[in-house]
Amino acid sequence: MVAVDPVSQAQANLKEAEKQFKHAQEQFKRGDIPKERLDELDRLRTVAADDLRRTVKVFGLPIPDEARWSGNFRPG
């Protein structure tokens, strides 16, 4: 099993939620989905943003790979 950085996963979740919400806004403007579905995706996007804030608070910001392997990273 591959270990996944929780902050990176939370960031990916928020990015996906934002993508889906943007797509849903376009669908709503065309009349393809009801307002309830748009609202549901907006709530999910809010949950993902809240989750990212909590995850960063608990785990801190992730160390970018380029910093980790550049020799500039010094573990605390």
mmCIF file of the N, C-alpha and C atoms, coordinates in Angstrom:
data_MODEL
# 
_entry.id   MODEL 
# 
loop_
_atom_site.group_PDB 
_atom_site.id 
_atom_site.type_symbol 
_atom_site.label_atom_id 
_atom_site.label_alt_id 
_atom_site.label_comp_id 
_atom_site.label_asym_id 
_atom_site.label_entity_id 
_atom_site.label_seq_id 
_atom_site.pdbx_PDB_ins_code 
_atom_site.Cartn_x 
_atom_site.Cartn_y 
_atom_site.Cartn_z 
_atom_site.occupancy 
_atom_site.B_iso_or_equiv 
_atom_site.pdbx_formal_charge 
_atom_site.auth_seq_id 
_atom_site.auth_comp_id 
_atom_site.auth_asym_id 
_atom_site.auth_atom_id 
_atom_site.pdbx_PDB_model_num 
ATOM 1   N N  . MET A 1 1  ? 0.838   -1.173 0.000   1.00 0.00 ? 1  MET A N  1 
ATOM 2   C CA . MET A 1 1  ? 0.000   0.000  0.000   1.00 0.00 ? 1  MET A CA 1 
ATOM 3   C C  . MET A 1 1  ? 0.887   1.241  0.000   1.00 0.00 ? 1  MET A C  1 
ATOM 4   N N  . VAL A 1 2  ? 0.523   2.226  -0.796  1.00 0.00 ? 2  VAL A N  1 
ATOM 5   C CA . VAL A 1 2  ? 1.281   3.467  -0.896  1.00 0.00 ? 2  VAL A CA 1 
ATOM 6   C C  . VAL A 1 2  ? 0.715   4.470  0.098   1.00 0.00 ? 2  VAL A C  1 
ATOM 7   N N  . ALA A 1 3  ? 1.592   5.069  0.889   1.00 0.00 ? 3  ALA A N  1 
ATOM 8   C CA . ALA A 1 3  ? 1.157   6.086  1.851   1.00 0.00 ? 3  ALA A CA 1 
ATOM 9   C C  . ALA A 1 3  ? 0.849   7.380  1.106   1.00 0.00 ? 3  ALA A C  1 
ATOM 10  N N  . VAL A 1 4  ? -0.264  7.986  1.443   1.00 0.00 ? 4  VAL A N  1 
ATOM 11  C CA . VAL A 1 4  ? -0.674  9.237  0.809   1.00 0.00 ? 4  VAL A CA 1 
ATOM 12  C C  . VAL A 1 4  ? -0.595  10.346 1.853   1.00 0.00 ? 4  VAL A C  1 
ATOM 13  N N  . ASP A 1 5  ? 0.053   11.433 1.487   1.00 0.00 ? 5  ASP A N  1 
ATOM 14  C CA . ASP A 1 5  ? 0.132   12.593 2.372   1.00 0.00 ? 5  ASP A CA 1 
ATOM 15  C C  . ASP A 1 5  ? -1.275  13.149 2.559   1.00 0.00 ? 5  ASP A C  1 
ATOM 16  N N  . PRO A 1 6  ? -1.758  13.239 3.796   1.00 0.00 ? 6  PRO A N  1 
ATOM 17  C CA . PRO A 1 6  ? -3.142  13.674 4.023   1.00 0.00 ? 6  PRO A CA 1 
ATOM 18  C C  . PRO A 1 6  ? -3.430  15.086 3.511   1.00 0.00 ? 6  PRO A C  1 
ATOM 19  N N  . VAL A 1 7  ? -2.460  15.984 3.597   1.00 0.00 ? 7  VAL A N  1 
ATOM 20  C CA . VAL A 1 7  ? -2.690  17.347 3.117   1.00 0.00 ? 7  VAL A CA 1 
ATOM 21  C C  . VAL A 1 7  ? -2.797  17.352 1.598   1.00 0.00 ? 7  VAL A C  1 
ATOM 22  N N  . SER A 1 8  ? -1.935  16.608 0.937   1.00 0.00 ? 8  SER A N  1 
ATOM 23  C CA . SER A 1 8  ? -2.007  16.518 -0.522  1.00 0.00 ? 8  SER A CA 1 
ATOM 24  C C  . SER A 1 8  ? -3.333  15.915 -0.965  1.00 0.00 ? 8  SER A C  1 
ATOM 25  N N  . GLN A 1 9  ? -3.801  14.929 -0.233  1.00 0.00 ? 9  GLN A N  1 
ATOM 26  C CA . GLN A 1 9  ? -5.091  14.315 -0.563  1.00 0.00 ? 9  GLN A CA 1 
ATOM 27  C C  . GLN A 1 9  ? -6.225  15.310 -0.365  1.00 0.00 ? 9  GLN A C  1 
ATOM 28  N N  . ALA A 1 10 ? -6.176  16.074 0.716   1.00 0.00 ? 10 ALA A N  1 
ATOM 29  C CA . ALA A 1 10 ? -7.216  17.079 0.970   1.00 0.00 ? 10 ALA A CA 1 
ATOM 30  C C  . ALA A 1 10 ? -7.187  18.161 -0.103  1.00 0.00 ? 10 ALA A C  1 
ATOM 31  N N  . GLN A 1 11 ? -5.985  18.544 -0.549  1.00 0.00 ? 11 GLN A N  1 
ATOM 32  C CA . GLN A 1 11 ? -5.867  19.526 -1.628  1.00 0.00 ? 11 GLN A CA 1 
ATOM 33  C C  . GLN A 1 11 ? -6.475  18.977 -2.920  1.00 0.00 ? 11 GLN A C  1 
ATOM 34  N N  . ALA A 1 12 ? -6.192  17.724 -3.212  1.00 0.00 ? 12 ALA A N  1 
ATOM 35  C CA . ALA A 1 12 ? -6.743  17.094 -4.413  1.00 0.00 ? 12 ALA A CA 1 
ATOM 36  C C  . ALA A 1 12 ? -8.264  17.001 -4.331  1.00 0.00 ? 12 ALA A C  1 
ATOM 37  N N  . ASN A 1 13 ? -8.779  16.697 -3.138  1.00 0.00 ? 13 ASN A N  1 
ATOM 38  C CA . ASN A 1 13 ? -10.228 16.623 -2.965  1.00 0.00 ? 13 ASN A CA 1 
ATOM 39  C C  . ASN A 1 13 ? -10.880 17.974 -3.224  1.00 0.00 ? 13 ASN A C  1 
ATOM 40  N N  . LEU A 1 14 ? -10.267 19.041 -2.705  1.00 0.00 ? 14 LEU A N  1 
ATOM 41  C CA . LEU A 1 14 ? -10.824 20.375 -2.918  1.00 0.00 ? 14 LEU A CA 1 
ATOM 42  C C  . LEU A 1 14 ? -10.750 20.760 -4.391  1.00 0.00 ? 14 LEU A C  1 
ATOM 43  N N  . LYS A 1 15 ? -9.653  20.451 -5.030  1.00 0.00 ? 15 LYS A N  1 
ATOM 44  C CA . LYS A 1 15 ? -9.512  20.759 -6.460  1.00 0.00 ? 15 LYS A CA 1 
ATOM 45  C C  . LYS A 1 15 ? -10.601 20.057 -7.268  1.00 0.00 ? 15 LYS A C  1 
ATOM 46  N N  . GLU A 1 16 ? -10.864 18.799 -6.953  1.00 0.00 ? 16 GLU A N  1 
ATOM 47  C CA . GLU A 1 16 ? -11.906 18.040 -7.650  1.00 0.00 ? 16 GLU A CA 1 
ATOM 48  C C  . GLU A 1 16 ? -13.293 18.622 -7.354  1.00 0.00 ? 16 GLU A C  1 
ATOM 49  N N  . ALA A 1 17 ? -13.538 18.993 -6.103  1.00 0.00 ? 17 ALA A N  1 
ATOM 50  C CA . ALA A 1 17 ? -14.834 19.575 -5.741  1.00 0.00 ? 17 ALA A CA 1 
ATOM 51  C C  . ALA A 1 17 ? -15.055 20.896 -6.476  1.00 0.00 ? 17 ALA A C  1 
ATOM 52  N N  . GLU A 1 18 ? -14.003 21.702 -6.587  1.00 0.00 ? 18 GLU A N  1 
ATOM 53  C CA . GLU A 1 18 ? -14.120 22.967 -7.311  1.00 0.00 ? 18 GLU A CA 1 
ATOM 54  C C  . GLU A 1 18 ? -14.378 22.724 -8.802  1.00 0.00 ? 18 GLU A C  1 
ATOM 55  N N  . LYS A 1 19 ? -13.720 21.724 -9.348  1.00 0.00 ? 19 LYS A N  1 
ATOM 56  C CA . LYS A 1 19 ? -13.925 21.373 -10.765 1.00 0.00 ? 19 LYS A CA 1 
ATOM 57  C C  . LYS A 1 19 ? -15.372 20.939 -11.004 1.00 0.00 ? 19 LYS A C  1 
ATOM 58  N N  . GLN A 1 20 ? -15.881 20.088 -10.137 1.00 0.00 ? 20 GLN A N  1 
ATOM 59  C CA . GLN A 1 20 ? -17.248 19.610 -10.295 1.00 0.00 ? 20 GLN A CA 1 
ATOM 60  C C  . GLN A 1 20 ? -18.260 20.735 -10.116 1.00 0.00 ? 20 GLN A C  1 
ATOM 61  N N  . PHE A 1 21 ? -18.003 21.645 -9.169  1.00 0.00 ? 21 PHE A N  1 
ATOM 62  C CA . PHE A 1 21 ? -18.914 22.758 -8.948  1.00 0.00 ? 21 PHE A CA 1 
ATOM 63  C C  . PHE A 1 21 ? -18.924 23.690 -10.166 1.00 0.00 ? 21 PHE A C  1 
ATOM 64  N N  . LYS A 1 22 ? -17.768 23.971 -10.704 1.00 0.00 ? 22 LYS A N  1 
ATOM 65  C CA . LYS A 1 22 ? -17.691 24.837 -11.893 1.00 0.00 ? 22 LYS A CA 1 
ATOM 66  C C  . LYS A 1 22 ? -18.469 24.212 -13.057 1.00 0.00 ? 22 LYS A C  1 
ATOM 67  N N  . HIS A 1 23 ? -18.294 22.926 -13.239 1.00 0.00 ? 23 HIS A N  1 
ATOM 68  C CA . HIS A 1 23 ? -19.010 22.219 -14.298 1.00 0.00 ? 23 HIS A CA 1 
ATOM 69  C C  . HIS A 1 23 ? -20.524 22.272 -14.036 1.00 0.00 ? 23 HIS A C  1 
ATOM 70  N N  . ALA A 1 24 ? -20.899 22.098 -12.785 1.00 0.00 ? 24 ALA A N  1 
ATOM 71  C CA . ALA A 1 24 ? -22.325 22.133 -12.434 1.00 0.00 ? 24 ALA A CA 1 
ATOM 72  C C  . ALA A 1 24 ? -22.911 23.525 -12.670 1.00 0.00 ? 24 ALA A C  1 
ATOM 73  N N  . GLN A 1 25 ? -22.142 24.580 -12.427 1.00 0.00 ? 25 GLN A N  1 
ATOM 74  C CA . GLN A 1 25 ? -22.623 25.938 -12.700 1.00 0.00 ? 25 GLN A CA 1 
ATOM 75  C C  . GLN A 1 25 ? -22.965 26.088 -14.187 1.00 0.00 ? 25 GLN A C  1 
ATOM 76  N N  . GLU A 1 26 ? -22.092 25.548 -15.041 1.00 0.00 ? 26 GLU A N  1 
ATOM 77  C CA . GLU A 1 26 ? -22.347 25.608 -16.484 1.00 0.00 ? 26 GLU A CA 1 
ATOM 78  C C  . GLU A 1 26 ? -23.599 24.815 -16.836 1.00 0.00 ? 26 GLU A C  1 
ATOM 79  N N  . GLN A 1 27 ? -23.738 23.630 -16.243 1.00 0.00 ? 27 GLN A N  1 
ATOM 80  C CA . GLN A 1 27 ? -24.916 22.805 -16.503 1.00 0.00 ? 27 GLN A CA 1 
ATOM 81  C C  . GLN A 1 27 ? -26.192 23.500 -16.021 1.00 0.00 ? 27 GLN A C  1 
ATOM 82  N N  . PHE A 1 28 ? -26.119 24.152 -14.868 1.00 0.00 ? 28 PHE A N  1 
ATOM 83  C CA . PHE A 1 28 ? -27.270 24.848 -14.325 1.00 0.00 ? 28 PHE A CA 1 
ATOM 84  C C  . PHE A 1 28 ? -27.695 26.002 -15.242 1.00 0.00 ? 28 PHE A C  1 
ATOM 85  N N  . LYS A 1 29 ? -26.727 26.742 -15.744 1.00 0.00 ? 29 LYS A N  1 
ATOM 86  C CA . LYS A 1 29 ? -27.029 27.860 -16.655 1.00 0.00 ? 29 LYS A CA 1 
ATOM 87  C C  . LYS A 1 29 ? -27.749 27.380 -17.912 1.00 0.00 ? 29 LYS A C  1 
ATOM 88  N N  . ARG A 1 30 ? -27.402 26.163 -18.359 1.00 0.00 ? 30 ARG A N  1 
ATOM 89  C CA . ARG A 1 30 ? -28.055 25.583 -19.541 1.00 0.00 ? 30 ARG A CA 1 
ATOM 90  C C  . ARG A 1 30 ? -29.392 24.941 -19.192 1.00 0.00 ? 30 ARG A C  1 
ATOM 91  N N  . GLY A 1 31 ? -29.678 24.805 -17.913 1.00 0.00 ? 31 GLY A N  1 
ATOM 92  C CA . GLY A 1 31 ? -30.922 24.168 -17.497 1.00 0.00 ? 31 GLY A CA 1 
ATOM 93  C C  . GLY A 1 31 ? -30.832 22.652 -17.446 1.00 0.00 ? 31 GLY A C  1 
ATOM 94  N N  . ASP A 1 32 ? -29.610 22.105 -17.431 1.00 0.00 ? 32 ASP A N  1 
ATOM 95  C CA . ASP A 1 32 ? -29.419 20.657 -17.437 1.00 0.00 ? 32 ASP A CA 1 
ATOM 96  C C  . ASP A 1 32 ? -29.540 20.014 -16.055 1.00 0.00 ? 32 ASP A C  1 
ATOM 97  N N  . ILE A 1 33 ? -29.332 20.799 -14.999 1.00 0.00 ? 33 ILE A N  1 
ATOM 98  C CA . ILE A 1 33 ? -29.451 20.261 -13.641 1.00 0.00 ? 33 ILE A CA 1 
ATOM 99  C C  . ILE A 1 33 ? -30.280 21.228 -12.793 1.00 0.00 ? 33 ILE A C  1 
ATOM 100 N N  . PRO A 1 34 ? -30.934 20.721 -11.764 1.00 0.00 ? 34 PRO A N  1 
ATOM 101 C CA . PRO A 1 34 ? -31.733 21.596 -10.899 1.00 0.00 ? 34 PRO A CA 1 
ATOM 102 C C  . PRO A 1 34 ? -30.850 22.361 -9.907  1.00 0.00 ? 34 PRO A C  1 
ATOM 103 N N  . LYS A 1 35 ? -31.409 23.410 -9.335  1.00 0.00 ? 35 LYS A N  1 
ATOM 104 C CA . LYS A 1 35 ? -30.714 24.234 -8.344  1.00 0.00 ? 35 LYS A CA 1 
ATOM 105 C C  . LYS A 1 35 ? -30.278 23.398 -7.142  1.00 0.00 ? 35 LYS A C  1 
ATOM 106 N N  . GLU A 1 36 ? -31.066 22.401 -6.777  1.00 0.00 ? 36 GLU A N  1 
ATOM 107 C CA . GLU A 1 36 ? -30.738 21.553 -5.630  1.00 0.00 ? 36 GLU A CA 1 
ATOM 108 C C  . GLU A 1 36 ? -29.403 20.841 -5.834  1.00 0.00 ? 36 GLU A C  1 
ATOM 109 N N  . ARG A 1 37 ? -29.158 20.374 -7.057  1.00 0.00 ? 37 ARG A N  1 
ATOM 110 C CA . ARG A 1 37 ? -27.888 19.687 -7.342  1.00 0.00 ? 37 ARG A CA 1 
ATOM 111 C C  . ARG A 1 37 ? -26.715 20.671 -7.272  1.00 0.00 ? 37 ARG A C  1 
ATOM 112 N N  . LEU A 1 38 ? -26.915 21.861 -7.791  1.00 0.00 ? 38 LEU A N  1 
ATOM 113 C CA . LEU A 1 38 ? -25.867 22.884 -7.717  1.00 0.00 ? 38 LEU A CA 1 
ATOM 114 C C  . LEU A 1 38 ? -25.562 23.209 -6.253  1.00 0.00 ? 38 LEU A C  1 
ATOM 115 N N  . ASP A 1 39 ? -26.597 23.349 -5.448  1.00 0.00 ? 39 ASP A N  1 
ATOM 116 C CA . ASP A 1 39 ? -26.416 23.637 -4.024  1.00 0.00 ? 39 ASP A CA 1 
ATOM 117 C C  . ASP A 1 39 ? -25.689 22.497 -3.313  1.00 0.00 ? 39 ASP A C  1 
ATOM 118 N N  . GLU A 1 40 ? -26.020 21.265 -3.676  1.00 0.00 ? 40 GLU A N  1 
ATOM 119 C CA . GLU A 1 40 ? -25.371 20.105 -3.071  1.00 0.00 ? 40 GLU A CA 1 
ATOM 120 C C  . GLU A 1 40 ? -23.869 20.117 -3.364  1.00 0.00 ? 40 GLU A C  1 
ATOM 121 N N  . LEU A 1 41 ? -23.508 20.400 -4.599  1.00 0.00 ? 41 LEU A N  1 
ATOM 122 C CA . LEU A 1 41 ? -22.089 20.439 -4.958  1.00 0.00 ? 41 LEU A CA 1 
ATOM 123 C C  . LEU A 1 41 ? -21.376 21.618 -4.300  1.00 0.00 ? 41 LEU A C  1 
ATOM 124 N N  . ASP A 1 42 ? -22.086 22.708 -4.088  1.00 0.00 ? 42 ASP A N  1 
ATOM 125 C CA . ASP A 1 42 ? -21.508 23.837 -3.367  1.00 0.00 ? 42 ASP A CA 1 
ATOM 126 C C  . ASP A 1 42 ? -21.225 23.450 -1.915  1.00 0.00 ? 42 ASP A C  1 
ATOM 127 N N  . ARG A 1 43 ? -22.153 22.718 -1.293  1.00 0.00 ? 43 ARG A N  1 
ATOM 128 C CA . ARG A 1 43 ? -21.924 22.256 0.084   1.00 0.00 ? 43 ARG A CA 1 
ATOM 129 C C  . ARG A 1 43 ? -20.746 21.292 0.148   1.00 0.00 ? 43 ARG A C  1 
ATOM 130 N N  . LEU A 1 44 ? -20.624 20.413 -0.821  1.00 0.00 ? 44 LEU A N  1 
ATOM 131 C CA . LEU A 1 44 ? -19.496 19.473 -0.849  1.00 0.00 ? 44 LEU A CA 1 
ATOM 132 C C  . LEU A 1 44 ? -18.168 20.216 -1.010  1.00 0.00 ? 44 LEU A C  1 
ATOM 133 N N  . ARG A 1 45 ? -18.188 21.268 -1.812  1.00 0.00 ? 45 ARG A N  1 
ATOM 134 C CA . ARG A 1 45 ? -16.988 22.086 -1.999  1.00 0.00 ? 45 ARG A CA 1 
ATOM 135 C C  . ARG A 1 45 ? -16.607 22.764 -0.676  1.00 0.00 ? 45 ARG A C  1 
ATOM 136 N N  . THR A 1 46 ? -17.606 23.223 0.062   1.00 0.00 ? 46 THR A N  1 
ATOM 137 C CA . THR A 1 46 ? -17.359 23.843 1.364   1.00 0.00 ? 46 THR A CA 1 
ATOM 138 C C  . THR A 1 46 ? -16.781 22.829 2.347   1.00 0.00 ? 46 THR A C  1 
ATOM 139 N N  . VAL A 1 47 ? -17.317 21.620 2.339   1.00 0.00 ? 47 VAL A N  1 
ATOM 140 C CA . VAL A 1 47 ? -16.809 20.558 3.218   1.00 0.00 ? 47 VAL A CA 1 
ATOM 141 C C  . VAL A 1 47 ? -15.349 20.254 2.868   1.00 0.00 ? 47 VAL A C  1 
ATOM 142 N N  . ALA A 1 48 ? -15.030 20.181 1.583   1.00 0.00 ? 48 ALA A N  1 
ATOM 143 C CA . ALA A 1 48 ? -13.655 19.897 1.161   1.00 0.00 ? 48 ALA A CA 1 
ATOM 144 C C  . ALA A 1 48 ? -12.705 21.013 1.601   1.00 0.00 ? 48 ALA A C  1 
ATOM 145 N N  . ALA A 1 49 ? -13.144 22.260 1.504   1.00 0.00 ? 49 ALA A N  1 
ATOM 146 C CA . ALA A 1 49 ? -12.313 23.387 1.943   1.00 0.00 ? 49 ALA A CA 1 
ATOM 147 C C  . ALA A 1 49 ? -12.098 23.340 3.456   1.00 0.00 ? 49 ALA A C  1 
ATOM 148 N N  . ASP A 1 50 ? -13.155 23.035 4.195   1.00 0.00 ? 50 ASP A N  1 
ATOM 149 C CA . ASP A 1 50 ? -13.035 22.910 5.654   1.00 0.00 ? 50 ASP A CA 1 
ATOM 150 C C  . ASP A 1 50 ? -12.093 21.769 6.025   1.00 0.00 ? 50 ASP A C  1 
ATOM 151 N N  . ASP A 1 51 ? -12.200 20.660 5.306   1.00 0.00 ? 51 ASP A N  1 
ATOM 152 C CA . ASP A 1 51 ? -11.336 19.515 5.557   1.00 0.00 ? 51 ASP A CA 1 
ATOM 153 C C  . ASP A 1 51 ? -9.873  19.878 5.307   1.00 0.00 ? 51 ASP A C  1 
ATOM 154 N N  . LEU A 1 52 ? -9.608  20.618 4.247   1.00 0.00 ? 52 LEU A N  1 
ATOM 155 C CA . LEU A 1 52 ? -8.232  21.028 3.968   1.00 0.00 ? 52 LEU A CA 1 
ATOM 156 C C  . LEU A 1 52 ? -7.708  21.918 5.096   1.00 0.00 ? 52 LEU A C  1 
ATOM 157 N N  . ARG A 1 53 ? -8.516  22.862 5.567   1.00 0.00 ? 53 ARG A N  1 
ATOM 158 C CA . ARG A 1 53 ? -8.078  23.724 6.672   1.00 0.00 ? 53 ARG A CA 1 
ATOM 159 C C  . ARG A 1 53 ? -7.755  22.902 7.921   1.00 0.00 ? 53 ARG A C  1 
ATOM 160 N N  . ARG A 1 54 ? -8.612  21.946 8.245   1.00 0.00 ? 54 ARG A N  1 
ATOM 161 C CA . ARG A 1 54 ? -8.365  21.098 9.421   1.00 0.00 ? 54 ARG A CA 1 
ATOM 162 C C  . ARG A 1 54 ? -7.116  20.241 9.229   1.00 0.00 ? 54 ARG A C  1 
ATOM 163 N N  . THR A 1 55 ? -6.953  19.699 8.048   1.00 0.00 ? 55 THR A N  1 
ATOM 164 C CA . THR A 1 55 ? -5.814  18.829 7.774   1.00 0.00 ? 55 THR A CA 1 
ATOM 165 C C  . THR A 1 55 ? -4.501  19.598 7.859   1.00 0.00 ? 55 THR A C  1 
ATOM 166 N N  . VAL A 1 56 ? -4.475  20.813 7.311   1.00 0.00 ? 56 VAL A N  1 
ATOM 167 C CA . VAL A 1 56 ? -3.266  21.639 7.395   1.00 0.00 ? 56 VAL A CA 1 
ATOM 168 C C  . VAL A 1 56 ? -2.975  21.988 8.851   1.00 0.00 ? 56 VAL A C  1 
ATOM 169 N N  . LYS A 1 57 ? -4.017  22.251 9.624   1.00 0.00 ? 57 LYS A N  1 
ATOM 170 C CA . LYS A 1 57 ? -3.833  22.581 11.036  1.00 0.00 ? 57 LYS A CA 1 
ATOM 171 C C  . LYS A 1 57 ? -3.199  21.412 11.794  1.00 0.00 ? 57 LYS A C  1 
ATOM 172 N N  . VAL A 1 58 ? -3.625  20.204 11.467  1.00 0.00 ? 58 VAL A N  1 
ATOM 173 C CA . VAL A 1 58 ? -3.116  19.015 12.162  1.00 0.00 ? 58 VAL A CA 1 
ATOM 174 C C  . VAL A 1 58 ? -1.736  18.603 11.650  1.00 0.00 ? 58 VAL A C  1 
ATOM 175 N N  . PHE A 1 59 ? -1.551  18.572 10.329  1.00 0.00 ? 59 PHE A N  1 
ATOM 176 C CA . PHE A 1 59 ? -0.336  18.015 9.743   1.00 0.00 ? 59 PHE A CA 1 
ATOM 177 C C  . PHE A 1 59 ? 0.654   19.063 9.248   1.00 0.00 ? 59 PHE A C  1 
ATOM 178 N N  . GLY A 1 60 ? 0.234   20.311 9.140   1.00 0.00 ? 60 GLY A N  1 
ATOM 179 C CA . GLY A 1 60 ? 1.107   21.338 8.568   1.00 0.00 ? 60 GLY A CA 1 
ATOM 180 C C  . GLY A 1 60 ? 1.071   21.262 7.055   1.00 0.00 ? 60 GLY A C  1 
ATOM 181 N N  . LEU A 1 61 ? 1.752   22.197 6.435   1.00 0.00 ? 61 LEU A N  1 
ATOM 182 C CA . LEU A 1 61 ? 1.796   22.217 4.975   1.00 0.00 ? 61 LEU A CA 1 
ATOM 183 C C  . LEU A 1 61 ? 2.703   21.108 4.465   1.00 0.00 ? 61 LEU A C  1 
ATOM 184 N N  . PRO A 1 62 ? 2.356   20.504 3.325   1.00 0.00 ? 62 PRO A N  1 
ATOM 185 C CA . PRO A 1 62 ? 3.231   19.467 2.773   1.00 0.00 ? 62 PRO A CA 1 
ATOM 186 C C  . PRO A 1 62 ? 4.530   20.084 2.255   1.00 0.00 ? 62 PRO A C  1 
ATOM 187 N N  . ILE A 1 63 ? 5.575   19.306 2.260   1.00 0.00 ? 63 ILE A N  1 
ATOM 188 C CA . ILE A 1 63 ? 6.859   19.758 1.739   1.00 0.00 ? 63 ILE A CA 1 
ATOM 189 C C  . ILE A 1 63 ? 6.891   19.427 0.255   1.00 0.00 ? 63 ILE A C  1 
ATOM 190 N N  . PRO A 1 64 ? 7.030   20.437 -0.602  1.00 0.00 ? 64 PRO A N  1 
ATOM 191 C CA . PRO A 1 64 ? 7.064   20.145 -2.042  1.00 0.00 ? 64 PRO A CA 1 
ATOM 192 C C  . PRO A 1 64 ? 8.226   19.215 -2.374  1.00 0.00 ? 64 PRO A C  1 
ATOM 193 N N  . ASP A 1 65 ? 8.021   18.320 -3.310  1.00 0.00 ? 65 ASP A N  1 
ATOM 194 C CA . ASP A 1 65 ? 9.057   17.353 -3.677  1.00 0.00 ? 65 ASP A CA 1 
ATOM 195 C C  . ASP A 1 65 ? 10.358  18.032 -4.068  1.00 0.00 ? 65 ASP A C  1 
ATOM 196 N N  . GLU A 1 66 ? 10.256  19.166 -4.794  1.00 0.00 ? 66 GLU A N  1 
ATOM 197 C CA . GLU A 1 66 ? 11.486  19.820 -5.232  1.00 0.00 ? 66 GLU A CA 1 
ATOM 198 C C  . GLU A 1 66 ? 12.300  20.328 -4.040  1.00 0.00 ? 66 GLU A C  1 
ATOM 199 N N  . ALA A 1 67 ? 11.651  20.766 -2.974  1.00 0.00 ? 67 ALA A N  1 
ATOM 200 C CA . ALA A 1 67 ? 12.375  21.209 -1.779  1.00 0.00 ? 67 ALA A CA 1 
ATOM 201 C C  . ALA A 1 67 ? 12.913  20.013 -1.002  1.00 0.00 ? 67 ALA A C  1 
ATOM 202 N N  . ARG A 1 68 ? 12.110  18.960 -0.969  1.00 0.00 ? 68 ARG A N  1 
ATOM 203 C CA . ARG A 1 68 ? 12.502  17.771 -0.212  1.00 0.00 ? 68 ARG A CA 1 
ATOM 204 C C  . ARG A 1 68 ? 13.779  17.159 -0.778  1.00 0.00 ? 68 ARG A C  1 
ATOM 205 N N  . TRP A 1 69 ? 13.916  17.150 -2.072  1.00 0.00 ? 69 TRP A N  1 
ATOM 206 C CA . TRP A 1 69 ? 15.057  16.471 -2.706  1.00 0.00 ? 69 TRP A CA 1 
ATOM 207 C C  . TRP A 1 69 ? 16.165  17.425 -3.135  1.00 0.00 ? 69 TRP A C  1 
ATOM 208 N N  . SER A 1 70 ? 16.003  18.726 -2.889  1.00 0.00 ? 70 SER A N  1 
ATOM 209 C CA . SER A 1 70 ? 17.010  19.670 -3.343  1.00 0.00 ? 70 SER A CA 1 
ATOM 210 C C  . SER A 1 70 ? 18.173  19.802 -2.375  1.00 0.00 ? 70 SER A C  1 
ATOM 211 N N  . GLY A 1 71 ? 18.035  19.242 -1.194  1.00 0.00 ? 71 GLY A N  1 
ATOM 212 C CA . GLY A 1 71 ? 19.084  19.416 -0.186  1.00 0.00 ? 71 GLY A CA 1 
ATOM 213 C C  . GLY A 1 71 ? 18.777  20.604 0.713   1.00 0.00 ? 71 GLY A C  1 
ATOM 214 N N  . ASN A 1 72 ? 17.727  21.376 0.387   1.00 0.00 ? 72 ASN A N  1 
ATOM 215 C CA . ASN A 1 72 ? 17.361  22.528 1.204   1.00 0.00 ? 72 ASN A CA 1 
ATOM 216 C C  . ASN A 1 72 ? 16.435  22.152 2.341   1.00 0.00 ? 72 ASN A C  1 
ATOM 217 N N  . PHE A 1 73 ? 15.880  20.965 2.302   1.00 0.00 ? 73 PHE A N  1 
ATOM 218 C CA . PHE A 1 73 ? 14.944  20.536 3.339   1.00 0.00 ? 73 PHE A CA 1 
ATOM 219 C C  . PHE A 1 73 ? 15.718  20.001 4.532   1.00 0.00 ? 73 PHE A C  1 
ATOM 220 N N  . ARG A 1 74 ? 15.388  20.537 5.693   1.00 0.00 ? 74 ARG A N  1 
ATOM 221 C CA . ARG A 1 74 ? 15.984  20.065 6.923   1.00 0.00 ? 74 ARG A CA 1 
ATOM 222 C C  . ARG A 1 74 ? 14.860  19.651 7.867   1.00 0.00 ? 74 ARG A C  1 
ATOM 223 N N  . PRO A 1 75 ? 14.742  18.356 8.133   1.00 0.00 ? 75 PRO A N  1 
ATOM 224 C CA . PRO A 1 75 ? 13.670  17.926 9.024   1.00 0.00 ? 75 PRO A CA 1 
ATOM 225 C C  . PRO A 1 75 ? 13.820  18.577 10.391  1.00 0.00 ? 75 PRO A C  1 
ATOM 226 N N  . GLY A 1 76 ? 12.658  18.860 11.025  1.00 0.00 ? 76 GLY A N  1 
ATOM 227 C CA . GLY A 1 76 ? 12.657  19.527 12.325  1.00 0.00 ? 76 GLY A CA 1 
ATOM 228 C C  . GLY A 1 76 ? 13.095  18.702 13.447  1.00 0.00 ? 76 GLY A C  1 
# 
